[in-house]
Amino acid sequence: MHHAGELAALLTACFWTVTALSFEAASKRIGSMSVNLLRLVVGFLFLSLFTWIYRGAFFPVDATASAWFYLILSGLVGFVFGDLCLFQAFVVIGARVSMLMMALAPPITALIGWIILGEHLTPMNWLGMAITIAGIALVVLRREEKDVTSRAIRKVKFNFPIWGVLLGLGGALGQAAGLVLSKYGMKDYDPFAASQIRVLTGIAGFSILFTILGRWKNALQSLSLRKPMIQLSVGAFFGPFLGVSFSLLSVQLTTAGIAATIMAIVPVLIIAPSVIINKEKVTFREIAGAIIAVGGVSLFFI
């Protein structure tokens, strides 16, 4: 199918819009740590049922040792580090601004390649990076004037808690590195089975964290709460099951740069449901910043 990879990336952006809103709601009720672990468990069940029907295998036993190694690394970087940051960002600054920060993932991907792998960046690449950062800065920063002893002093301040902005940046970094590792490790392997390995790694990583931090009681108590579990299950269906699998399918069928660019339109897609469902007040400045950021990402891969 022509442009199948691009279509898969577009569907991924739609899925991630749904999952961001669902996980934001669930995280505010039962905490981001509990949501992180439970959504992976539910997502793994969805994936395993699908691969059992689709491939005749409940578990990815046919993956090579190399695929396991790089997909495990991808799961640790993308799910454990990246999503741990992102889900806490949902709580601190909300899904809409968090997903705007995720627009940094494609430029970060290329920047990592430039620093570590020596990949070439064109002037257009640098321009796209600058425009993306400018669009995000338009949303998260503001200029404030104070009158001190008859003298106006201008200061640049964050519109949102700086801790939340840094968490969003950590989420973008985790997604960028995880996507590169996934593409390298997966090669021509089935993307849904590859997602199983990544999700299973995420479950193992969070289980260790829960044991160290003594958070199992909170997670088990969350299972009895109907509304957040419904929100979590919806997010798991569109996130670890469909979203992650289609993101791997897209990077398998097209270049990682094109796939990441299309997936980066989530900050624009999420504006309307944030206003309609969450009754958020979105300023013209925030809409303009989201559009500029996504436009910068698009320029980055022309």
ZADO-1210 file (C-alpha; in nm, 4 decimals, padded with zeros to 6 digits):
<atoms>
<atom x="00.0000" y="00.0000" z="00.0000" code="MET" pos="1"/>
<atom x="00.1321" y="00.3439" z="-00.1032" code="HIS" pos="2"/>
<atom x="00.2229" y="00.5688" z="00.1944" code="HIS" pos="3"/>
<atom x="00.1312" y="00.2909" z="00.4401" code="ALA" pos="4"/>
<atom x="00.4025" y="00.4056" z="00.6813" code="GLY" pos="5"/>
<atom x="00.2790" y="00.7640" z="00.6742" code="GLU" pos="6"/>
<atom x="-00.0813" y="00.6485" z="00.7320" code="LEU" pos="7"/>
<atom x="00.0324" y="00.4350" z="01.0273" code="ALA" pos="8"/>
<atom x="00.2085" y="00.7394" z="01.1756" code="ALA" pos="9"/>
<atom x="-00.1054" y="00.9531" z="01.1328" code="LEU" pos="10"/>
<atom x="-00.3154" y="00.6885" z="01.3070" code="LEU" pos="11"/>
<atom x="-00.0521" y="00.6753" z="01.5830" code="THR" pos="12"/>
<atom x="-00.0939" y="01.0507" z="01.6414" code="ALA" pos="13"/>
<atom x="-00.4720" y="01.0031" z="01.6708" code="CYS" pos="14"/>
<atom x="-00.4285" y="00.7102" z="01.9109" code="PHE" pos="15"/>
<atom x="-00.1818" y="00.9048" z="02.1260" code="TRP" pos="16"/>
<atom x="-00.4238" y="01.1959" z="02.1499" code="THR" pos="17"/>
<atom x="-00.6868" y="00.9651" z="02.3016" code="VAL" pos="18"/>
<atom x="-00.4382" y="00.7939" z="02.5308" code="THR" pos="19"/>
<atom x="-00.2902" y="01.1238" z="02.6569" code="ALA" pos="20"/>
<atom x="-00.6321" y="01.2506" z="02.7663" code="LEU" pos="21"/>
<atom x="-00.7259" y="00.9140" z="02.9208" code="SER" pos="22"/>
<atom x="-00.4019" y="00.8787" z="03.1160" code="PHE" pos="23"/>
<atom x="-00.4133" y="01.2397" z="03.2340" code="GLU" pos="24"/>
<atom x="-00.7561" y="01.1774" z="03.3880" code="ALA" pos="25"/>
<atom x="-00.6523" y="00.8440" z="03.5431" code="ALA" pos="26"/>
<atom x="-00.3196" y="00.9821" z="03.6733" code="SER" pos="27"/>
<atom x="-00.4959" y="01.2627" z="03.8594" code="LYS" pos="28"/>
<atom x="-00.7136" y="01.0030" z="04.0374" code="ARG" pos="29"/>
<atom x="-00.4726" y="00.7207" z="04.1229" code="ILE" pos="30"/>
<atom x="-00.1258" y="00.8706" z="04.0593" code="GLY" pos="31"/>
<atom x="00.1089" y="00.8520" z="03.7615" code="SER" pos="32"/>
<atom x="00.3143" y="00.5603" z="03.9007" code="MET" pos="33"/>
<atom x="00.0113" y="00.3317" z="03.9329" code="SER" pos="34"/>
<atom x="-00.1142" y="00.4294" z="03.5875" code="VAL" pos="35"/>
<atom x="00.2274" y="00.3594" z="03.4340" code="ASN" pos="36"/>
<atom x="00.2393" y="00.0019" z="03.5611" code="LEU" pos="37"/>
<atom x="-00.1268" y="-00.0941" z="03.5266" code="LEU" pos="38"/>
<atom x="-00.1668" y="00.0424" z="03.1718" code="ARG" pos="39"/>
<atom x="00.1324" y="-00.1698" z="03.0616" code="LEU" pos="40"/>
<atom x="-00.0199" y="-00.4833" z="03.2152" code="VAL" pos="41"/>
<atom x="-00.3550" y="-00.4166" z="03.0446" code="VAL" pos="42"/>
<atom x="-00.1767" y="-00.3238" z="02.7200" code="GLY" pos="43"/>
<atom x="00.0262" y="-00.6457" z="02.7294" code="PHE" pos="44"/>
<atom x="-00.2953" y="-00.8487" z="02.7627" code="LEU" pos="45"/>
<atom x="-00.4417" y="-00.6697" z="02.4572" code="PHE" pos="46"/>
<atom x="-00.1207" y="-00.7303" z="02.2598" code="LEU" pos="47"/>
<atom x="-00.0917" y="-01.0962" z="02.3603" code="SER" pos="48"/>
<atom x="-00.4531" y="-01.1718" z="02.2694" code="LEU" pos="49"/>
<atom x="-00.4057" y="-01.0023" z="01.9323" code="PHE" pos="50"/>
<atom x="-00.0771" y="-01.1795" z="01.8490" code="THR" pos="51"/>
<atom x="-00.2290" y="-01.5131" z="01.9536" code="TRP" pos="52"/>
<atom x="-00.5107" y="-01.4592" z="01.6998" code="ILE" pos="53"/>
<atom x="-00.2969" y="-01.2871" z="01.4339" code="TYR" pos="54"/>
<atom x="00.0307" y="-01.4813" z="01.4592" code="ARG" pos="55"/>
<atom x="-00.0730" y="-01.7949" z="01.6470" code="GLY" pos="56"/>
<atom x="00.1741" y="-01.7100" z="01.9238" code="ALA" pos="57"/>
<atom x="00.0871" y="-01.5636" z="02.2630" code="PHE" pos="58"/>
<atom x="00.4502" y="-01.4694" z="02.3321" code="PHE" pos="59"/>
<atom x="00.7300" y="-01.3413" z="02.0982" code="PRO" pos="60"/>
<atom x="00.9436" y="-01.6571" z="02.1205" code="VAL" pos="61"/>
<atom x="01.0587" y="-01.6230" z="01.7567" code="ASP" pos="62"/>
<atom x="01.2470" y="-01.2945" z="01.8096" code="ALA" pos="63"/>
<atom x="01.6247" y="-01.3058" z="01.7676" code="THR" pos="64"/>
<atom x="01.8630" y="-01.2381" z="02.0556" code="ALA" pos="65"/>
<atom x="01.9631" y="-00.9106" z="01.8891" code="SER" pos="66"/>
<atom x="01.5987" y="-00.8005" z="01.8604" code="ALA" pos="67"/>
<atom x="01.5406" y="-00.8840" z="02.2287" code="TRP" pos="68"/>
<atom x="01.8490" y="-00.6861" z="02.3343" code="PHE" pos="69"/>
<atom x="01.7673" y="-00.3635" z="02.1488" code="TYR" pos="70"/>
<atom x="01.3928" y="-00.3806" z="02.2141" code="LEU" pos="71"/>
<atom x="01.4606" y="-00.4313" z="02.5865" code="ILE" pos="72"/>
<atom x="01.6850" y="-00.1226" z="02.5804" code="LEU" pos="73"/>
<atom x="01.4113" y="00.0613" z="02.3928" code="SER" pos="74"/>
<atom x="01.1542" y="-00.0426" z="02.6537" code="GLY" pos="75"/>
<atom x="01.3734" y="00.0750" z="02.9407" code="LEU" pos="76"/>
<atom x="01.4485" y="00.4109" z="02.7785" code="VAL" pos="77"/>
<atom x="01.1059" y="00.4729" z="02.6247" code="GLY" pos="78"/>
<atom x="00.8651" y="00.3265" z="02.8807" code="PHE" pos="79"/>
<atom x="01.0456" y="00.3292" z="03.2135" code="VAL" pos="80"/>
<atom x="01.2374" y="00.6584" z="03.1834" code="PHE" pos="81"/>
<atom x="01.0391" y="00.8452" z="02.9167" code="GLY" pos="82"/>
<atom x="00.6870" y="00.7576" z="03.0246" code="ASP" pos="83"/>
<atom x="00.7699" y="00.7936" z="03.3938" code="LEU" pos="84"/>
<atom x="00.8573" y="01.1563" z="03.3139" code="CYS" pos="85"/>
<atom x="00.5664" y="01.2087" z="03.0738" code="LEU" pos="86"/>
<atom x="00.2944" y="01.0731" z="03.3026" code="PHE" pos="87"/>
<atom x="00.4090" y="01.2873" z="03.5931" code="GLN" pos="88"/>
<atom x="00.4105" y="01.5821" z="03.3508" code="ALA" pos="89"/>
<atom x="00.0428" y="01.5035" z="03.2794" code="PHE" pos="90"/>
<atom x="-00.0273" y="01.5633" z="03.6480" code="VAL" pos="91"/>
<atom x="00.1880" y="01.8766" z="03.6807" code="VAL" pos="92"/>
<atom x="00.1195" y="02.0665" z="03.3540" code="ILE" pos="93"/>
<atom x="-00.1608" y="01.8669" z="03.1871" code="GLY" pos="94"/>
<atom x="-00.1749" y="01.6469" z="02.8760" code="ALA" pos="95"/>
<atom x="-00.1995" y="01.9324" z="02.6254" code="ARG" pos="96"/>
<atom x="00.1217" y="02.1110" z="02.7260" code="VAL" pos="97"/>
<atom x="00.2981" y="01.7792" z="02.7941" code="SER" pos="98"/>
<atom x="00.2275" y="01.6602" z="02.4401" code="MET" pos="99"/>
<atom x="00.3476" y="01.9954" z="02.3065" code="LEU" pos="100"/>
<atom x="00.6799" y="01.9272" z="02.4809" code="MET" pos="101"/>
<atom x="00.6822" y="01.5907" z="02.3018" code="MET" pos="102"/>
<atom x="00.7091" y="01.7825" z="01.9717" code="ALA" pos="103"/>
<atom x="01.0777" y="01.8065" z="02.0639" code="LEU" pos="104"/>
<atom x="01.1187" y="01.4305" z="02.0103" code="ALA" pos="105"/>
<atom x="01.1973" y="01.4432" z="01.6331" code="PRO" pos="106"/>
<atom x="01.4634" y="01.7188" z="01.6629" code="PRO" pos="107"/>
<atom x="01.6132" y="01.5410" z="01.9658" code="ILE" pos="108"/>
<atom x="01.6292" y="01.2197" z="01.7605" code="THR" pos="109"/>
<atom x="01.8285" y="01.3940" z="01.4880" code="ALA" pos="110"/>
<atom x="02.0437" y="01.5794" z="01.7410" code="LEU" pos="111"/>
<atom x="02.1391" y="01.2493" z="01.9091" code="ILE" pos="112"/>
<atom x="02.2324" y="01.1152" z="01.5672" code="GLY" pos="113"/>
<atom x="02.4454" y="01.4238" z="01.4976" code="TRP" pos="114"/>
<atom x="02.6310" y="01.4083" z="01.8316" code="ILE" pos="115"/>
<atom x="02.6781" y="01.0318" z="01.8701" code="ILE" pos="116"/>
<atom x="02.6623" y="00.8919" z="01.5160" code="LEU" pos="117"/>
<atom x="02.8063" y="01.1918" z="01.3297" code="GLY" pos="118"/>
<atom x="02.4990" y="01.2249" z="01.1082" code="GLU" pos="119"/>
<atom x="02.4861" y="01.5420" z="00.8967" code="HIS" pos="120"/>
<atom x="02.2406" y="01.8221" z="00.9795" code="LEU" pos="121"/>
<atom x="02.1503" y="02.0679" z="00.7033" code="THR" pos="122"/>
<atom x="02.0756" y="02.4403" z="00.7553" code="PRO" pos="123"/>
<atom x="01.7054" y="02.3521" z="00.7070" code="MET" pos="124"/>
<atom x="01.7351" y="02.1007" z="00.9921" code="ASN" pos="125"/>
<atom x="01.8760" y="02.3660" z="01.2252" code="TRP" pos="126"/>
<atom x="01.6033" y="02.6113" z="01.1182" code="LEU" pos="127"/>
<atom x="01.3333" y="02.3529" z="01.1901" code="GLY" pos="128"/>
<atom x="01.4819" y="02.2869" z="01.5331" code="MET" pos="129"/>
<atom x="01.4896" y="02.6594" z="01.6139" code="ALA" pos="130"/>
<atom x="01.1276" y="02.7085" z="01.5024" code="ILE" pos="131"/>
<atom x="01.0089" y="02.4084" z="01.7076" code="THR" pos="132"/>
<atom x="01.1804" y="02.5401" z="02.0196" code="ILE" pos="133"/>
<atom x="01.0405" y="02.8884" z="01.9522" code="ALA" pos="134"/>
<atom x="00.6847" y="02.7530" z="01.9263" code="GLY" pos="135"/>
<atom x="00.7175" y="02.5673" z="02.2563" code="ILE" pos="136"/>
<atom x="00.8787" y="02.8695" z="02.4228" code="ALA" pos="137"/>
<atom x="00.5829" y="03.0819" z="02.3095" code="LEU" pos="138"/>
<atom x="00.3532" y="02.8584" z="02.5146" code="VAL" pos="139"/>
<atom x="00.5611" y="02.7870" z="02.8250" code="VAL" pos="140"/>
<atom x="00.7304" y="03.1268" z="02.8718" code="LEU" pos="141"/>
<atom x="00.5982" y="03.4747" z="02.9364" code="ARG" pos="142"/>
<atom x="00.7559" y="03.8165" z="02.9772" code="ARG" pos="143"/>
<atom x="00.6664" y="03.9995" z="03.2953" code="GLU" pos="144"/>
<atom x="00.7318" y="04.3654" z="03.3723" code="GLU" pos="145"/>
<atom x="00.7778" y="04.4978" z="03.7255" code="LYS" pos="146"/>
<atom x="00.8026" y="04.8585" z="03.8305" code="ASP" pos="147"/>
<atom x="01.0931" y="04.8878" z="04.0728" code="VAL" pos="148"/>
<atom x="01.1862" y="05.2393" z="04.1908" code="THR" pos="149"/>
<atom x="01.0284" y="05.3954" z="03.8827" code="SER" pos="150"/>
<atom x="01.2233" y="05.1629" z="03.6575" code="ARG" pos="151"/>
<atom x="01.0581" y="04.8882" z="03.4478" code="ALA" pos="152"/>
<atom x="01.2340" y="04.5537" z="03.4839" code="ILE" pos="153"/>
<atom x="01.1475" y="04.2788" z="03.2376" code="ARG" pos="154"/>
<atom x="01.1771" y="03.9169" z="03.3409" code="LYS" pos="155"/>
<atom x="01.1082" y="03.5982" z="03.1506" code="VAL" pos="156"/>
<atom x="00.9056" y="03.3496" z="03.3544" code="LYS" pos="157"/>
<atom x="00.7475" y="03.0106" z="03.2958" code="PHE" pos="158"/>
<atom x="00.3712" y="02.9946" z="03.2441" code="ASN" pos="159"/>
<atom x="00.3827" y="02.6458" z="03.3959" code="PHE" pos="160"/>
<atom x="00.5848" y="02.4856" z="03.6786" code="PRO" pos="161"/>
<atom x="00.9426" y="02.4407" z="03.5564" code="ILE" pos="162"/>
<atom x="00.9446" y="02.0906" z="03.7088" code="TRP" pos="163"/>
<atom x="00.6569" y="01.9937" z="03.4786" code="GLY" pos="164"/>
<atom x="00.8347" y="02.1393" z="03.1746" code="VAL" pos="165"/>
<atom x="01.1508" y="01.9414" z="03.2578" code="LEU" pos="166"/>
<atom x="00.9422" y="01.6249" z="03.2983" code="LEU" pos="167"/>
<atom x="00.7919" y="01.6848" z="02.9526" code="GLY" pos="168"/>
<atom x="01.1435" y="01.7279" z="02.8134" code="LEU" pos="169"/>
<atom x="01.2432" y="01.3962" z="02.9739" code="GLY" pos="170"/>
<atom x="00.9449" y="01.2306" z="02.8064" code="GLY" pos="171"/>
<atom x="01.0530" y="01.3648" z="02.4653" code="ALA" pos="172"/>
<atom x="01.4102" y="01.2447" z="02.5207" code="LEU" pos="173"/>
<atom x="01.2882" y="00.8968" z="02.6185" code="GLY" pos="174"/>
<atom x="01.0604" y="00.8704" z="02.3151" code="GLN" pos="175"/>
<atom x="01.3347" y="00.9847" z="02.0765" code="ALA" pos="176"/>
<atom x="01.5954" y="00.7378" z="02.2019" code="ALA" pos="177"/>
<atom x="01.3381" y="00.4576" z="02.2330" code="GLY" pos="178"/>
<atom x="01.2215" y="00.5037" z="01.8729" code="LEU" pos="179"/>
<atom x="01.5757" y="00.4861" z="01.7342" code="VAL" pos="180"/>
<atom x="01.6551" y="00.1723" z="01.9375" code="LEU" pos="181"/>
<atom x="01.3248" y="00.0117" z="01.8284" code="SER" pos="182"/>
<atom x="01.3927" y="00.0687" z="01.4592" code="LYS" pos="183"/>
<atom x="01.7471" y="-00.0670" z="01.4904" code="TYR" pos="184"/>
<atom x="01.6428" y="-00.3759" z="01.6859" code="GLY" pos="185"/>
<atom x="01.3154" y="-00.4577" z="01.5102" code="MET" pos="186"/>
<atom x="01.4304" y="-00.4535" z="01.1455" code="LYS" pos="187"/>
<atom x="01.1684" y="-00.6687" z="00.9633" code="ASP" pos="188"/>
<atom x="01.0251" y="-00.8341" z="01.2789" code="TYR" pos="189"/>
<atom x="00.6512" y="-00.8089" z="01.3489" code="ASP" pos="190"/>
<atom x="00.5771" y="-00.4679" z="01.5119" code="PRO" pos="191"/>
<atom x="00.3048" y="-00.6036" z="01.7419" code="PHE" pos="192"/>
<atom x="00.5351" y="-00.8776" z="01.8743" code="ALA" pos="193"/>
<atom x="00.8114" y="-00.6168" z="01.9077" code="ALA" pos="194"/>
<atom x="00.5715" y="-00.4056" z="02.1137" code="SER" pos="195"/>
<atom x="00.5177" y="-00.7049" z="02.3423" code="GLN" pos="196"/>
<atom x="00.8899" y="-00.7143" z="02.4223" code="ILE" pos="197"/>
<atom x="00.9008" y="-00.3391" z="02.4898" code="ARG" pos="198"/>
<atom x="00.5870" y="-00.3494" z="02.7070" code="VAL" pos="199"/>
<atom x="00.7099" y="-00.6559" z="02.8984" code="LEU" pos="200"/>
<atom x="01.0345" y="-00.4696" z="02.9697" code="THR" pos="201"/>
<atom x="00.8341" y="-00.1729" z="03.0939" code="GLY" pos="202"/>
<atom x="00.6349" y="-00.3983" z="03.3288" code="ILE" pos="203"/>
<atom x="00.9565" y="-00.5495" z="03.4678" code="ALA" pos="204"/>
<atom x="01.1150" y="-00.2056" z="03.5124" code="GLY" pos="205"/>
<atom x="00.8179" y="-00.0558" z="03.6944" code="PHE" pos="206"/>
<atom x="00.7775" y="-00.3686" z="03.9071" code="SER" pos="207"/>
<atom x="01.1322" y="-00.3191" z="04.0352" code="ILE" pos="208"/>
<atom x="01.0584" y="00.0482" z="04.1053" code="LEU" pos="209"/>
<atom x="00.7366" y="-00.0398" z="04.2889" code="PHE" pos="210"/>
<atom x="00.9231" y="-00.2923" z="04.5044" code="THR" pos="211"/>
<atom x="01.1995" y="-00.0445" z="04.5899" code="ILE" pos="212"/>
<atom x="00.9544" y="00.2396" z="04.6659" code="LEU" pos="213"/>
<atom x="00.6942" y="00.0197" z="04.8385" code="GLY" pos="214"/>
<atom x="00.4108" y="00.1284" z="04.6063" code="ARG" pos="215"/>
<atom x="00.2386" y="-00.2080" z="04.5471" code="TRP" pos="216"/>
<atom x="-00.0392" y="-00.1326" z="04.7966" code="LYS" pos="217"/>
<atom x="-00.1408" y="00.1819" z="04.6063" code="ASN" pos="218"/>
<atom x="-00.1440" y="-00.0015" z="04.2737" code="ALA" pos="219"/>
<atom x="-00.3541" y="-00.2911" z="04.4068" code="LEU" pos="220"/>
<atom x="-00.6017" y="-00.0510" z="04.5702" code="GLN" pos="221"/>
<atom x="-00.6421" y="00.1262" z="04.2355" code="SER" pos="222"/>
<atom x="-00.7826" y="-00.1928" z="04.0810" code="LEU" pos="223"/>
<atom x="-01.1042" y="-00.1505" z="04.2837" code="SER" pos="224"/>
<atom x="-01.1711" y="00.2030" z="04.1539" code="LEU" pos="225"/>
<atom x="-01.4069" y="00.1708" z="03.8587" code="ARG" pos="226"/>
<atom x="-01.3791" y="00.5078" z="03.6819" code="LYS" pos="227"/>
<atom x="-00.9982" y="00.5419" z="03.6735" code="PRO" pos="228"/>
<atom x="-00.9671" y="00.1767" z="03.5666" code="MET" pos="229"/>
<atom x="-01.2014" y="00.2421" z="03.2719" code="ILE" pos="230"/>
<atom x="-00.9965" y="00.5500" z="03.1791" code="GLN" pos="231"/>
<atom x="-00.6765" y="00.3488" z="03.2161" code="LEU" pos="232"/>
<atom x="-00.8108" y="00.0621" z="03.0020" code="SER" pos="233"/>
<atom x="-00.9145" y="00.3012" z="02.7232" code="VAL" pos="234"/>
<atom x="-00.5686" y="00.4581" z="02.7366" code="GLY" pos="235"/>
<atom x="-00.4006" y="00.1158" z="02.7354" code="ALA" pos="236"/>
<atom x="-00.5991" y="00.0070" z="02.4284" code="PHE" pos="237"/>
<atom x="-00.5041" y="00.3180" z="02.2294" code="PHE" pos="238"/>
<atom x="-00.1528" y="00.3511" z="02.3817" code="GLY" pos="239"/>
<atom x="00.0574" y="00.0387" z="02.4576" code="PRO" pos="240"/>
<atom x="-00.1574" y="-00.1731" z="02.2222" code="PHE" pos="241"/>
<atom x="-00.2482" y="00.0335" z="01.9128" code="LEU" pos="242"/>
<atom x="-00.0322" y="00.3445" z="01.9509" code="GLY" pos="243"/>
<atom x="00.3015" y="00.1790" z="02.0234" code="VAL" pos="244"/>
<atom x="00.2453" y="-00.0979" z="01.7677" code="SER" pos="245"/>
<atom x="00.1463" y="00.1426" z="01.4896" code="PHE" pos="246"/>
<atom x="00.4434" y="00.3675" z="01.5728" code="SER" pos="247"/>
<atom x="00.6758" y="00.0689" z="01.5210" code="LEU" pos="248"/>
<atom x="00.4878" y="-00.0252" z="01.2033" code="LEU" pos="249"/>
<atom x="00.5331" y="00.3292" z="01.0705" code="SER" pos="250"/>
<atom x="00.9118" y="00.3393" z="01.1330" code="VAL" pos="251"/>
<atom x="00.9346" y="-00.0026" z="00.9693" code="GLN" pos="252"/>
<atom x="00.7560" y="00.1169" z="00.6525" code="LEU" pos="253"/>
<atom x="00.9022" y="00.4680" z="00.6239" code="THR" pos="254"/>
<atom x="01.1963" y="00.6659" z="00.7606" code="THR" pos="255"/>
<atom x="01.2096" y="00.7379" z="01.1337" code="ALA" pos="256"/>
<atom x="01.2242" y="01.1105" z="01.0599" code="GLY" pos="257"/>
<atom x="00.9055" y="01.1183" z="00.8514" code="ILE" pos="258"/>
<atom x="00.7248" y="00.8944" z="01.1007" code="ALA" pos="259"/>
<atom x="00.8305" y="01.1069" z="01.3986" code="ALA" pos="260"/>
<atom x="00.7268" y="01.4248" z="01.2160" code="THR" pos="261"/>
<atom x="00.3731" y="01.3015" z="01.1501" code="ILE" pos="262"/>
<atom x="00.3397" y="01.1662" z="01.5043" code="MET" pos="263"/>
<atom x="00.4373" y="01.5108" z="01.6334" code="ALA" pos="264"/>
<atom x="00.1023" y="01.6658" z="01.5306" code="ILE" pos="265"/>
<atom x="-00.0501" y="01.5481" z="01.8607" code="VAL" pos="266"/>
<atom x="-00.0159" y="01.8982" z="02.0187" code="PRO" pos="267"/>
<atom x="-00.2499" y="02.0340" z="01.7512" code="VAL" pos="268"/>
<atom x="-00.4905" y="01.7365" z="01.7547" code="LEU" pos="269"/>
<atom x="-00.5281" y="01.7558" z="02.1336" code="ILE" pos="270"/>
<atom x="-00.6422" y="02.1207" z="02.1446" code="ILE" pos="271"/>
<atom x="-01.0072" y="02.0610" z="02.0432" code="ALA" pos="272"/>
<atom x="-01.0778" y="01.7662" z="02.2802" code="PRO" pos="273"/>
<atom x="-00.9012" y="01.9518" z="02.5646" code="SER" pos="274"/>
<atom x="-01.1444" y="02.2401" z="02.5198" code="VAL" pos="275"/>
<atom x="-01.4546" y="02.0235" z="02.4635" code="ILE" pos="276"/>
<atom x="-01.3925" y="01.7434" z="02.7172" code="ILE" pos="277"/>
<atom x="-01.1757" y="01.9052" z="02.9853" code="ASN" pos="278"/>
<atom x="-01.3216" y="02.2576" z="02.9450" code="LYS" pos="279"/>
<atom x="-00.9697" y="02.3999" z="02.9278" code="GLU" pos="280"/>
<atom x="-00.9220" y="02.7616" z="02.8300" code="LYS" pos="281"/>
<atom x="-00.6827" y="02.7751" z="02.5390" code="VAL" pos="282"/>
<atom x="-00.5358" y="03.1109" z="02.4418" code="THR" pos="283"/>
<atom x="-00.4498" y="03.2224" z="02.0902" code="PHE" pos="284"/>
<atom x="-00.0864" y="03.2270" z="02.2029" code="ARG" pos="285"/>
<atom x="-00.1034" y="02.8557" z="02.2948" code="GLU" pos="286"/>
<atom x="-00.2722" y="02.7602" z="01.9658" code="ILE" pos="287"/>
<atom x="-00.0156" y="02.9605" z="01.7688" code="ALA" pos="288"/>
<atom x="00.2706" y="02.8035" z="01.9661" code="GLY" pos="289"/>
<atom x="00.1456" y="02.4503" z="01.8957" code="ALA" pos="290"/>
<atom x="00.1075" y="02.5179" z="01.5233" code="ILE" pos="291"/>
<atom x="00.4519" y="02.6843" z="01.5038" code="ILE" pos="292"/>
<atom x="00.6148" y="02.3926" z="01.6909" code="ALA" pos="293"/>
<atom x="00.4609" y="02.1330" z="01.4583" code="VAL" pos="294"/>
<atom x="00.5511" y="02.3474" z="01.1572" code="GLY" pos="295"/>
<atom x="00.9103" y="02.3532" z="01.2781" code="GLY" pos="296"/>
<atom x="00.9121" y="01.9760" z="01.3099" code="VAL" pos="297"/>
<atom x="00.7853" y="01.9452" z="00.9510" code="SER" pos="298"/>
<atom x="01.0597" y="02.1785" z="00.8231" code="LEU" pos="299"/>
<atom x="01.3157" y="01.9669" z="01.0043" code="PHE" pos="300"/>
<atom x="01.2606" y="01.6739" z="00.7682" code="PHE" pos="301"/>
<atom x="01.2087" y="01.8520" z="00.4352" code="ILE" pos="302"/>
</atoms>
